[in-house]
Amino acid sequence: MATLDSVAARPTLEDASSRANQTLILPPLDKNAAGQPPATEAAVPAPKAGATAGKKRKSETSLDEDIAAYKQDLSHIETDHLFIDMSCNQVRGKINKLLDSNIMKKGEFCDAIASTHRSVSVFLSKRGSMDGAESLAYTHAWKWFKQREIAGLKMPDVKKRQKTEAEAAAAAAAAAGSSGASKMTAPLASGTDISNIHLPGEETDSVPVYNTCDEVRRKINAHLKTPGLTAAQFCRDIYAQLRQPKGKCFQSKQLADFRGKKGANSGCTSPVFYAAYVYFEKKRIAEGKPKSLHRLKMESLWAGRGGFDREHDGRTTYITTSTTPLYMDQYGMIYPT
């Protein structure tokens, strides 16, 4: 039989309801000499410091990083227990904003929410607060946006961020320009200063191209190994070569799509191809390097045609006879076999 002394020596059990109402669960702690548990208030400031650091890290992320974070797979966040708190028009507004900002292509968004292209198109064509409520595209899209809301991710404001980053880049360039007489020869973070190089035809974005797509891809891959150079910065560098741009600044996805192709003319219709060629040609001239053998060969083949064909890519269909099949050489020229 246990004695009163032995019972008294046992640790007092905590009340279950008291434990359930605690907001911070810590491992058991020994009492101090005064018979009181150690103070836990010192642990409270830690989350505040973490939150501040998180805000700082968020402000330092690039637009491309924020877009990638917003597009990430968040299927692990459960929403089945929640009521749909957005009208059809609100969901449509979010979808249209997402697509108009070029954060995602329509097909990419359809894949992300596991809905067909037709289902999303039909839902977007509806009007009225709850017109389209029976569509799976509505519930799937709501779930996708709700997961991002729960995760604390806001849809990036692409236009505002592009303007902010462009202004920051201009301010940095101005600051660098006022640093001294060496500003004309100082290398940029992304490479050689090409600001003083002009190519015939660049005013109308019609500089004759004398590189194949594969050659430009090779140059891009080598250039992106430059220490400190990001794909986002390179996209801004080559976009700056366009005098009559027909769209927003290149996104990393556009660059990745072009780099992922293979073939002499595969990707030739992409503005990334033309802008990158102009950039590297200016870079070659600024560095005083001679034309490569590839460049000289391309010039001899394509000069009479106004430069490399940028209108017909690898998807172009050619009509020929069964006895005269065609083939394309490494310079993009098509010949009968």
The 8 nearest C-alpha neighbors of each residue, nearest first, counted from 0:
[[1, 2, 3, 5, 6, 4, 7, 8],
 [2, 0, 5, 3, 6, 4, 7, 8],
 [3, 1, 5, 4, 6, 0, 7, 8],
 [2, 4, 6, 5, 7, 1, 8, 0],
 [3, 5, 7, 2, 6, 8, 1, 9],
 [6, 4, 8, 2, 7, 3, 1, 9],
 [7, 5, 3, 8, 4, 9, 2, 1],
 [6, 8, 4, 5, 9, 3, 10, 11],
 [7, 9, 5, 6, 4, 10, 3, 11],
 [8, 10, 7, 6, 11, 5, 12, 4],
 [11, 9, 12, 8, 7, 6, 13, 5],
 [10, 12, 9, 13, 7, 8, 14, 6],
 [13, 11, 10, 14, 15, 9, 18, 17],
 [14, 12, 15, 11, 18, 17, 16, 10],
 [13, 15, 17, 16, 12, 18, 19, 11],
 [16, 14, 18, 17, 13, 19, 12, 20],
 [15, 17, 19, 18, 14, 20, 13, 21],
 [16, 18, 14, 15, 20, 19, 21, 13],
 [19, 17, 15, 21, 16, 20, 14, 13],
 [18, 20, 16, 17, 21, 15, 22, 14],
 [21, 19, 17, 18, 16, 22, 15, 23],
 [20, 22, 18, 19, 23, 17, 24, 16],
 [23, 21, 20, 24, 19, 18, 25, 17],
 [22, 24, 21, 25, 20, 18, 39, 43],
 [25, 23, 22, 21, 26, 18, 27, 19],
 [24, 26, 23, 27, 28, 39, 21, 22],
 [25, 27, 28, 24, 29, 23, 39, 36],
 [28, 26, 25, 29, 24, 36, 30, 37],
 [27, 29, 26, 30, 36, 37, 25, 31],
 [30, 28, 31, 36, 27, 37, 35, 34],
 [31, 29, 36, 35, 34, 28, 37, 32],
 [32, 30, 34, 33, 35, 36, 29, 37],
 [31, 33, 34, 30, 35, 36, 29, 37],
 [34, 32, 31, 35, 30, 36, 37, 29],
 [33, 35, 30, 31, 32, 36, 29, 37],
 [34, 36, 30, 33, 31, 37, 32, 38],
 [37, 35, 30, 31, 38, 29, 28, 34],
 [38, 36, 39, 35, 31, 30, 28, 29],
 [37, 39, 40, 36, 41, 35, 42, 31],
 [38, 40, 41, 42, 37, 43, 36, 25],
 [39, 41, 42, 43, 38, 44, 37, 45],
 [42, 40, 39, 43, 44, 38, 45, 37],
 [43, 41, 40, 39, 45, 44, 46, 38],
 [42, 44, 40, 45, 41, 46, 39, 47],
 [45, 43, 47, 46, 42, 48, 41, 40],
 [44, 46, 48, 47, 43, 42, 49, 41],
 [47, 45, 49, 48, 44, 50, 43, 42],
 [48, 46, 50, 44, 49, 45, 51, 43],
 [47, 49, 51, 45, 50, 46, 52, 44],
 [50, 48, 46, 52, 47, 51, 53, 45],
 [49, 51, 53, 47, 52, 48, 46, 54],
 [52, 50, 48, 54, 53, 49, 47, 55],
 [51, 53, 55, 49, 50, 54, 56, 48],
 [54, 52, 50, 56, 51, 55, 49, 57],
 [55, 53, 57, 51, 52, 56, 58, 50],
 [54, 56, 52, 58, 53, 57, 51, 59],
 [55, 57, 53, 59, 54, 58, 52, 60],
 [56, 58, 54, 59, 60, 55, 53, 65],
 [59, 57, 55, 56, 60, 54, 61, 53],
 [60, 58, 56, 57, 55, 61, 54, 62],
 [59, 61, 57, 58, 64, 56, 65, 62],
 [62, 60, 64, 63, 65, 59, 231, 58],
 [61, 63, 65, 64, 66, 160, 60, 157],
 [62, 64, 66, 61, 65, 67, 231, 251],
 [63, 65, 67, 61, 62, 66, 60, 68],
 [66, 64, 68, 62, 67, 63, 69, 61],
 [67, 65, 63, 69, 68, 64, 70, 62],
 [66, 68, 64, 70, 65, 69, 63, 71],
 [67, 69, 65, 71, 66, 70, 64, 152],
 [70, 68, 66, 67, 71, 65, 152, 154],
 [71, 69, 67, 68, 66, 72, 103, 102],
 [72, 70, 68, 69, 67, 73, 66, 74],
 [71, 73, 74, 70, 111, 75, 69, 68],
 [74, 72, 75, 76, 71, 146, 147, 143],
 [73, 75, 76, 72, 77, 146, 143, 71],
 [74, 76, 73, 77, 72, 146, 78, 150],
 [77, 75, 74, 73, 146, 78, 149, 150],
 [78, 76, 79, 75, 74, 80, 146, 81],
 [77, 79, 81, 80, 76, 142, 146, 145],
 [80, 78, 81, 77, 82, 142, 83, 76],
 [79, 81, 78, 82, 77, 83, 76, 142],
 [82, 80, 78, 79, 83, 84, 77, 142],
 [81, 83, 84, 80, 79, 78, 85, 142],
 [84, 82, 85, 81, 141, 138, 86, 142],
 [83, 85, 82, 86, 81, 141, 145, 89],
 [86, 84, 89, 83, 90, 87, 141, 88],
 [85, 87, 89, 88, 128, 129, 90, 84],
 [86, 88, 129, 90, 89, 128, 91, 132],
 [89, 87, 91, 128, 86, 90, 92, 127],
 [90, 88, 92, 86, 91, 87, 85, 93],
 [89, 91, 93, 87, 92, 88, 141, 94],
 [92, 90, 88, 94, 89, 93, 123, 87],
 [93, 91, 89, 95, 90, 94, 88, 96],
 [92, 94, 96, 90, 91, 95, 97, 89],
 [95, 93, 91, 97, 96, 92, 98, 90],
 [96, 94, 98, 92, 97, 93, 99, 91],
 [97, 95, 93, 99, 94, 98, 100, 92],
 [96, 98, 94, 100, 95, 99, 102, 93],
 [97, 99, 101, 95, 100, 96, 103, 104],
 [100, 98, 96, 101, 97, 95, 102, 94],
 [101, 99, 102, 97, 98, 96, 157, 158],
 [102, 100, 98, 103, 99, 104, 97, 157],
 [103, 101, 100, 97, 98, 66, 104, 99],
 [104, 102, 101, 98, 107, 108, 105, 97],
 [105, 103, 107, 106, 98, 108, 101, 102],
 [104, 106, 108, 107, 109, 103, 98, 116],
 [105, 107, 109, 108, 104, 110, 116, 103],
 [106, 108, 104, 110, 105, 109, 103, 111],
 [109, 107, 111, 105, 110, 106, 103, 104],
 [110, 108, 106, 114, 111, 112, 107, 113],
 [109, 111, 113, 107, 108, 112, 106, 114],
 [110, 112, 108, 109, 113, 107, 114, 72],
 [111, 113, 109, 110, 139, 114, 140, 108],
 [114, 112, 110, 111, 109, 115, 139, 108],
 [115, 113, 109, 112, 136, 110, 118, 116],
 [114, 116, 118, 117, 109, 119, 113, 110],
 [115, 117, 119, 118, 109, 120, 106, 114],
 [118, 116, 120, 115, 119, 121, 114, 122],
 [119, 117, 115, 121, 120, 116, 136, 122],
 [118, 120, 122, 116, 136, 117, 121, 123],
 [121, 119, 117, 123, 122, 118, 116, 124],
 [122, 120, 124, 118, 123, 119, 117, 125],
 [121, 123, 119, 124, 120, 125, 131, 118],
 [124, 122, 120, 125, 121, 91, 119, 126],
 [123, 125, 121, 122, 120, 126, 119, 131],
 [126, 124, 122, 123, 130, 131, 121, 127],
 [127, 125, 130, 124, 128, 88, 131, 129],
 [126, 128, 130, 129, 88, 125, 87, 131],
 [127, 129, 88, 87, 86, 130, 126, 89],
 [130, 128, 87, 132, 127, 86, 131, 88],
 [131, 129, 127, 132, 126, 128, 125, 87],
 [130, 132, 133, 134, 122, 129, 125, 87],
 [133, 131, 129, 134, 130, 87, 137, 138],
 [132, 134, 131, 135, 137, 130, 138, 136],
 [135, 133, 136, 137, 131, 132, 122, 138],
 [134, 136, 137, 138, 139, 133, 114, 118],
 [135, 137, 139, 134, 119, 138, 140, 114],
 [138, 136, 135, 140, 134, 139, 141, 132],
 [137, 139, 141, 135, 140, 136, 142, 134],
 [140, 138, 136, 142, 141, 137, 112, 135],
 [141, 139, 143, 137, 142, 138, 136, 112],
 [140, 142, 138, 144, 143, 139, 145, 137],
 [141, 143, 145, 139, 140, 144, 146, 138],
 [144, 142, 140, 146, 141, 145, 139, 112],
 [143, 145, 147, 141, 146, 142, 140, 148],
 [146, 144, 148, 142, 147, 143, 141, 149],
 [147, 145, 149, 143, 148, 144, 76, 142],
 [148, 146, 150, 152, 144, 145, 149, 151],
 [147, 149, 145, 151, 150, 146, 152, 144],
 [148, 150, 146, 151, 147, 145, 152, 76],
 [151, 149, 147, 148, 152, 146, 76, 73],
 [150, 152, 148, 149, 147, 153, 146, 69],
 [153, 151, 147, 150, 148, 69, 154, 149],
 [154, 152, 155, 151, 148, 147, 69, 156],
 [153, 155, 156, 152, 69, 97, 66, 65],
 [156, 154, 157, 153, 66, 65, 62, 69],
 [157, 155, 159, 158, 160, 154, 100, 161],
 [156, 158, 160, 159, 155, 161, 100, 62],
 [159, 157, 161, 160, 156, 162, 100, 247],
 [160, 158, 162, 161, 156, 157, 163, 164],
 [159, 161, 163, 157, 162, 158, 164, 156],
 [162, 160, 164, 158, 163, 159, 157, 165],
 [161, 163, 165, 159, 160, 164, 166, 158],
 [164, 162, 160, 166, 165, 161, 159, 167],
 [163, 165, 167, 161, 166, 162, 160, 168],
 [164, 166, 168, 162, 167, 163, 161, 169],
 [167, 165, 169, 163, 168, 164, 170, 162],
 [168, 166, 164, 170, 165, 169, 171, 163],
 [167, 169, 171, 165, 166, 170, 164, 172],
 [170, 168, 172, 166, 171, 167, 173, 165],
 [171, 169, 173, 167, 172, 168, 166, 174],
 [170, 172, 174, 168, 169, 173, 175, 167],
 [171, 173, 169, 175, 170, 174, 176, 168],
 [174, 172, 176, 170, 175, 171, 169, 177],
 [175, 173, 171, 177, 176, 172, 170, 178],
 [174, 176, 172, 178, 173, 177, 171, 182],
 [177, 175, 173, 174, 182, 178, 172, 179],
 [178, 176, 174, 175, 179, 173, 182, 180],
 [177, 179, 175, 176, 174, 182, 180, 181],
 [180, 178, 181, 177, 182, 176, 175, 183],
 [179, 181, 182, 183, 178, 177, 176, 184],
 [182, 180, 179, 183, 184, 185, 178, 176],
 [181, 183, 185, 180, 176, 184, 179, 175],
 [184, 182, 181, 185, 180, 192, 176, 186],
 [183, 185, 182, 181, 186, 192, 191, 180],
 [184, 186, 182, 183, 181, 187, 192, 191],
 [187, 185, 191, 190, 192, 184, 188, 189],
 [186, 188, 190, 189, 191, 192, 185, 172],
 [189, 187, 190, 228, 186, 227, 226, 191],
 [188, 190, 187, 228, 233, 225, 191, 232],
 [189, 191, 187, 186, 188, 192, 225, 282],
 [190, 192, 186, 187, 193, 282, 189, 285],
 [191, 193, 186, 194, 187, 190, 184, 185],
 [194, 192, 196, 195, 281, 282, 285, 191],
 [193, 195, 196, 192, 197, 183, 281, 285],
 [194, 196, 193, 197, 192, 285, 183, 281],
 [197, 195, 193, 194, 281, 198, 285, 284],
 [196, 198, 195, 199, 281, 201, 194, 193],
 [197, 199, 201, 200, 196, 206, 281, 277],
 [200, 198, 201, 206, 197, 202, 205, 207],
 [199, 201, 206, 205, 202, 203, 204, 198],
 [200, 202, 204, 203, 206, 205, 199, 198],
 [203, 201, 200, 204, 242, 205, 243, 199],
 [202, 204, 201, 205, 200, 242, 243, 206],
 [205, 203, 201, 202, 206, 242, 241, 200],
 [204, 206, 200, 203, 201, 207, 202, 199],
 [205, 207, 200, 201, 204, 199, 208, 198],
 [208, 206, 306, 305, 205, 209, 307, 200],
 [209, 207, 306, 307, 210, 206, 276, 273],
 [210, 208, 297, 298, 307, 294, 306, 207],
 [211, 209, 208, 214, 294, 215, 297, 212],
 [210, 212, 263, 214, 213, 330, 264, 215],
 [211, 213, 215, 263, 214, 264, 216, 267],
 [212, 214, 216, 211, 263, 215, 262, 217],
 [213, 215, 217, 211, 216, 212, 210, 218],
 [216, 214, 218, 212, 217, 213, 219, 276],
 [217, 215, 213, 219, 214, 218, 258, 212],
 [216, 218, 214, 220, 215, 219, 213, 221],
 [219, 217, 215, 221, 216, 220, 222, 214],
 [220, 218, 216, 222, 221, 217, 223, 215],
 [221, 219, 217, 223, 218, 222, 216, 224],
 [220, 222, 218, 219, 223, 224, 217, 225],
 [223, 221, 219, 224, 220, 225, 218, 190],
 [224, 222, 225, 220, 221, 219, 228, 230],
 [223, 225, 222, 221, 226, 220, 228, 227],
 [224, 226, 223, 228, 222, 227, 189, 190],
 [227, 225, 228, 224, 223, 188, 189, 229],
 [226, 228, 225, 229, 188, 189, 224, 223],
 [229, 227, 189, 225, 226, 223, 188, 232],
 [230, 228, 232, 231, 233, 227, 223, 189],
 [229, 231, 233, 232, 251, 234, 228, 223],
 [230, 232, 234, 229, 233, 251, 235, 63],
 [233, 231, 235, 229, 234, 230, 236, 228],
 [232, 234, 236, 230, 235, 231, 237, 229],
 [235, 233, 231, 232, 236, 237, 249, 238],
 [234, 236, 238, 232, 233, 237, 239, 231],
 [237, 235, 233, 239, 234, 238, 232, 240],
 [236, 238, 274, 239, 240, 275, 234, 235],
 [239, 237, 235, 240, 236, 241, 234, 248],
 [238, 240, 237, 236, 241, 235, 242, 274],
 [241, 239, 238, 237, 274, 242, 278, 277],
 [242, 240, 239, 244, 243, 238, 204, 274],
 [241, 243, 202, 244, 204, 240, 203, 201],
 [242, 244, 241, 245, 204, 203, 202, 201],
 [245, 243, 241, 246, 242, 247, 238, 204],
 [246, 244, 243, 247, 241, 270, 248, 242],
 [247, 245, 244, 248, 249, 243, 270, 238],
 [246, 248, 249, 245, 244, 250, 158, 161],
 [247, 249, 238, 250, 235, 246, 234, 161],
 [248, 250, 234, 247, 253, 238, 251, 235],
 [251, 249, 252, 253, 248, 234, 254, 231],
 [250, 252, 254, 253, 231, 255, 230, 249],
 [251, 253, 255, 250, 254, 256, 249, 257],
 [254, 252, 256, 250, 251, 255, 249, 257],
 [253, 255, 251, 257, 252, 256, 258, 271],
 [254, 256, 252, 258, 253, 257, 259, 251],
 [257, 255, 253, 259, 254, 258, 252, 260],
 [258, 256, 254, 259, 255, 260, 266, 253],
 [257, 259, 255, 256, 260, 216, 254, 261],
 [258, 260, 256, 257, 255, 261, 254, 216],
 [261, 259, 258, 257, 265, 266, 256, 262],
 [262, 260, 265, 213, 259, 263, 258, 212],
 [261, 263, 265, 264, 213, 260, 212, 313],
 [262, 264, 331, 211, 212, 213, 265, 329],
 [265, 263, 312, 267, 212, 262, 313, 331],
 [266, 264, 313, 262, 312, 267, 263, 261],
 [265, 267, 268, 269, 257, 264, 312, 212],
 [266, 268, 309, 264, 269, 312, 265, 272],
 [269, 267, 309, 266, 310, 270, 312, 311],
 [268, 270, 271, 267, 266, 272, 273, 257],
 [271, 269, 273, 272, 274, 268, 267, 275],
 [270, 272, 269, 274, 273, 275, 254, 257],
 [273, 271, 270, 275, 269, 274, 267, 276],
 [272, 274, 276, 270, 275, 271, 277, 269],
 [275, 273, 277, 237, 271, 276, 272, 240],
 [274, 276, 278, 272, 237, 277, 273, 271],
 [275, 277, 273, 279, 278, 274, 280, 272],
 [278, 276, 280, 274, 275, 279, 281, 273],
 [277, 279, 275, 281, 276, 280, 237, 282],
 [280, 278, 282, 276, 281, 277, 283, 275],
 [279, 281, 283, 277, 282, 278, 276, 284],
 [282, 280, 284, 278, 279, 283, 196, 193],
 [281, 283, 279, 285, 280, 284, 193, 286],
 [284, 282, 280, 286, 288, 281, 285, 279],
 [283, 285, 287, 281, 286, 282, 288, 280],
 [286, 284, 282, 287, 283, 281, 193, 196],
 [287, 285, 283, 284, 288, 282, 191, 281],
 [286, 288, 284, 285, 283, 289, 282, 290],
 [287, 289, 283, 286, 284, 290, 285, 291],
 [290, 288, 291, 287, 283, 284, 286, 292],
 [289, 291, 294, 295, 292, 288, 293, 283],
 [290, 292, 294, 293, 295, 289, 296, 288],
 [291, 293, 295, 294, 296, 290, 297, 289],
 [294, 292, 296, 291, 295, 297, 210, 290],
 [293, 295, 291, 297, 292, 296, 290, 209],
 [296, 294, 298, 292, 297, 293, 291, 299],
 [297, 295, 293, 299, 298, 294, 292, 300],
 [298, 296, 294, 300, 209, 299, 295, 301],
 [297, 299, 295, 302, 301, 296, 300, 209],
 [298, 300, 296, 297, 301, 302, 295, 303],
 [301, 299, 297, 298, 302, 296, 303, 332],
 [300, 302, 306, 304, 298, 303, 307, 297],
 [303, 301, 298, 306, 305, 304, 299, 300],
 [302, 304, 301, 305, 300, 306, 299, 298],
 [305, 303, 301, 302, 306, 307, 308, 300],
 [304, 306, 302, 303, 207, 301, 307, 208],
 [307, 305, 207, 301, 208, 302, 304, 209],
 [306, 308, 208, 301, 209, 309, 207, 305],
 [307, 309, 310, 306, 311, 267, 264, 304],
 [310, 308, 267, 268, 311, 307, 312, 264],
 [309, 311, 268, 308, 312, 267, 307, 315],
 [312, 310, 315, 309, 308, 313, 268, 267],
 [311, 313, 264, 265, 314, 267, 315, 266],
 [312, 314, 265, 315, 264, 311, 262, 266],
 [315, 313, 312, 316, 311, 265, 264, 266],
 [314, 316, 313, 312, 311, 317, 310, 265],
 [317, 315, 314, 318, 313, 311, 312, 319],
 [318, 316, 319, 315, 325, 314, 324, 333],
 [319, 317, 316, 320, 325, 324, 321, 323],
 [318, 320, 323, 317, 324, 321, 325, 322],
 [321, 319, 323, 322, 324, 318, 325, 335],
 [320, 322, 323, 324, 319, 325, 318, 335],
 [321, 323, 320, 324, 319, 336, 335, 325],
 [324, 322, 320, 321, 335, 319, 325, 336],
 [325, 323, 335, 336, 322, 321, 319, 320],
 [326, 324, 335, 334, 336, 323, 333, 327],
 [325, 327, 334, 333, 335, 336, 328, 324],
 [328, 326, 333, 332, 331, 334, 329, 325],
 [327, 329, 330, 331, 332, 333, 326, 263],
 [330, 328, 331, 263, 327, 332, 262, 211],
 [329, 331, 328, 332, 263, 211, 297, 327],
 [332, 330, 263, 328, 329, 327, 264, 333],
 [331, 333, 327, 328, 330, 334, 329, 300],
 [334, 332, 327, 326, 331, 328, 325, 335],
 [333, 335, 325, 326, 336, 327, 332, 328],
 [336, 334, 325, 324, 323, 326, 333, 327],
 [335, 325, 324, 334, 326, 323, 322, 333]]
